[in-house]
Structures are given as C-alpha cells and as structure tokens.
C-alpha cells in the first residue's frame, strides 16, 4: 500500500464490507424478531427454547454471536494493516 489511491481503494472496500455486515445484522434481527414472534400473545404462551421464546433466542442471543464471529472473520480476511504515513516523493497512481 504505497500509493494513496491504493489506500483509498482498500478503505472503501473495508467500509463497504462493514456497512454490508451491519445491514445484514439488522435484517437478521428484524426478520427473526418479527417473523418468529407469536401472532396472538394473549391466547397462548410461546414455546420456549432454553427458557426463551424463539424470536428472542434468534434475535438477541444467537444473532449477536454469529455476527461477532462474522465480524472477526471480516477483520482477519478483508481488513489490511496499513501505515497512515506516505512519502511525498512517490507519485499517486
């Protein structure tokens, strides 16, 4: 990463991955919170898994674990360590 344009390209790539993962997490949470919620709460009690309703288990326990692991994988394989210093002698490409 010697040139400034290569750094900008990498920074844009990292930002797109981060925004994509954040949007995917929101969709996961929204779909699991509202798709698996019982339609009529007052008539029947929801079925519990390890003491939690399914929507809560997916949205608030399993989802954060999955997306924390995905975030770690993203940092390991997509992000790159680069210096913030640059030489003024080398031209930008």
Phi, psi and omega in degrees: 000068182272326185266156181291323180293326176293324177293318178297320178300314179294320179295320177294321178298314180295320180295319179296318178296318181294317178294319178298318179292322178295318178294321177296321178295318179298316178297318177301311183296313183297313181294317181286330180285323184259333181283328183258004177286143180293144184287320180234100185286332187284335183275314183231153175277143180289153176289136185255142174239116185053034177086004181237148170294154184300319182297320180289320179299315180289315187284322190247349180240304182287319181302308178299325178294313180299313184284338171292318176295318177297323177295318177297318177295322178296317179294322182289319188255338183257316183286148178233144175280125180219150179283146177271352177274149176218152178278133178281349180281331182276131180283151175284143180253000000 
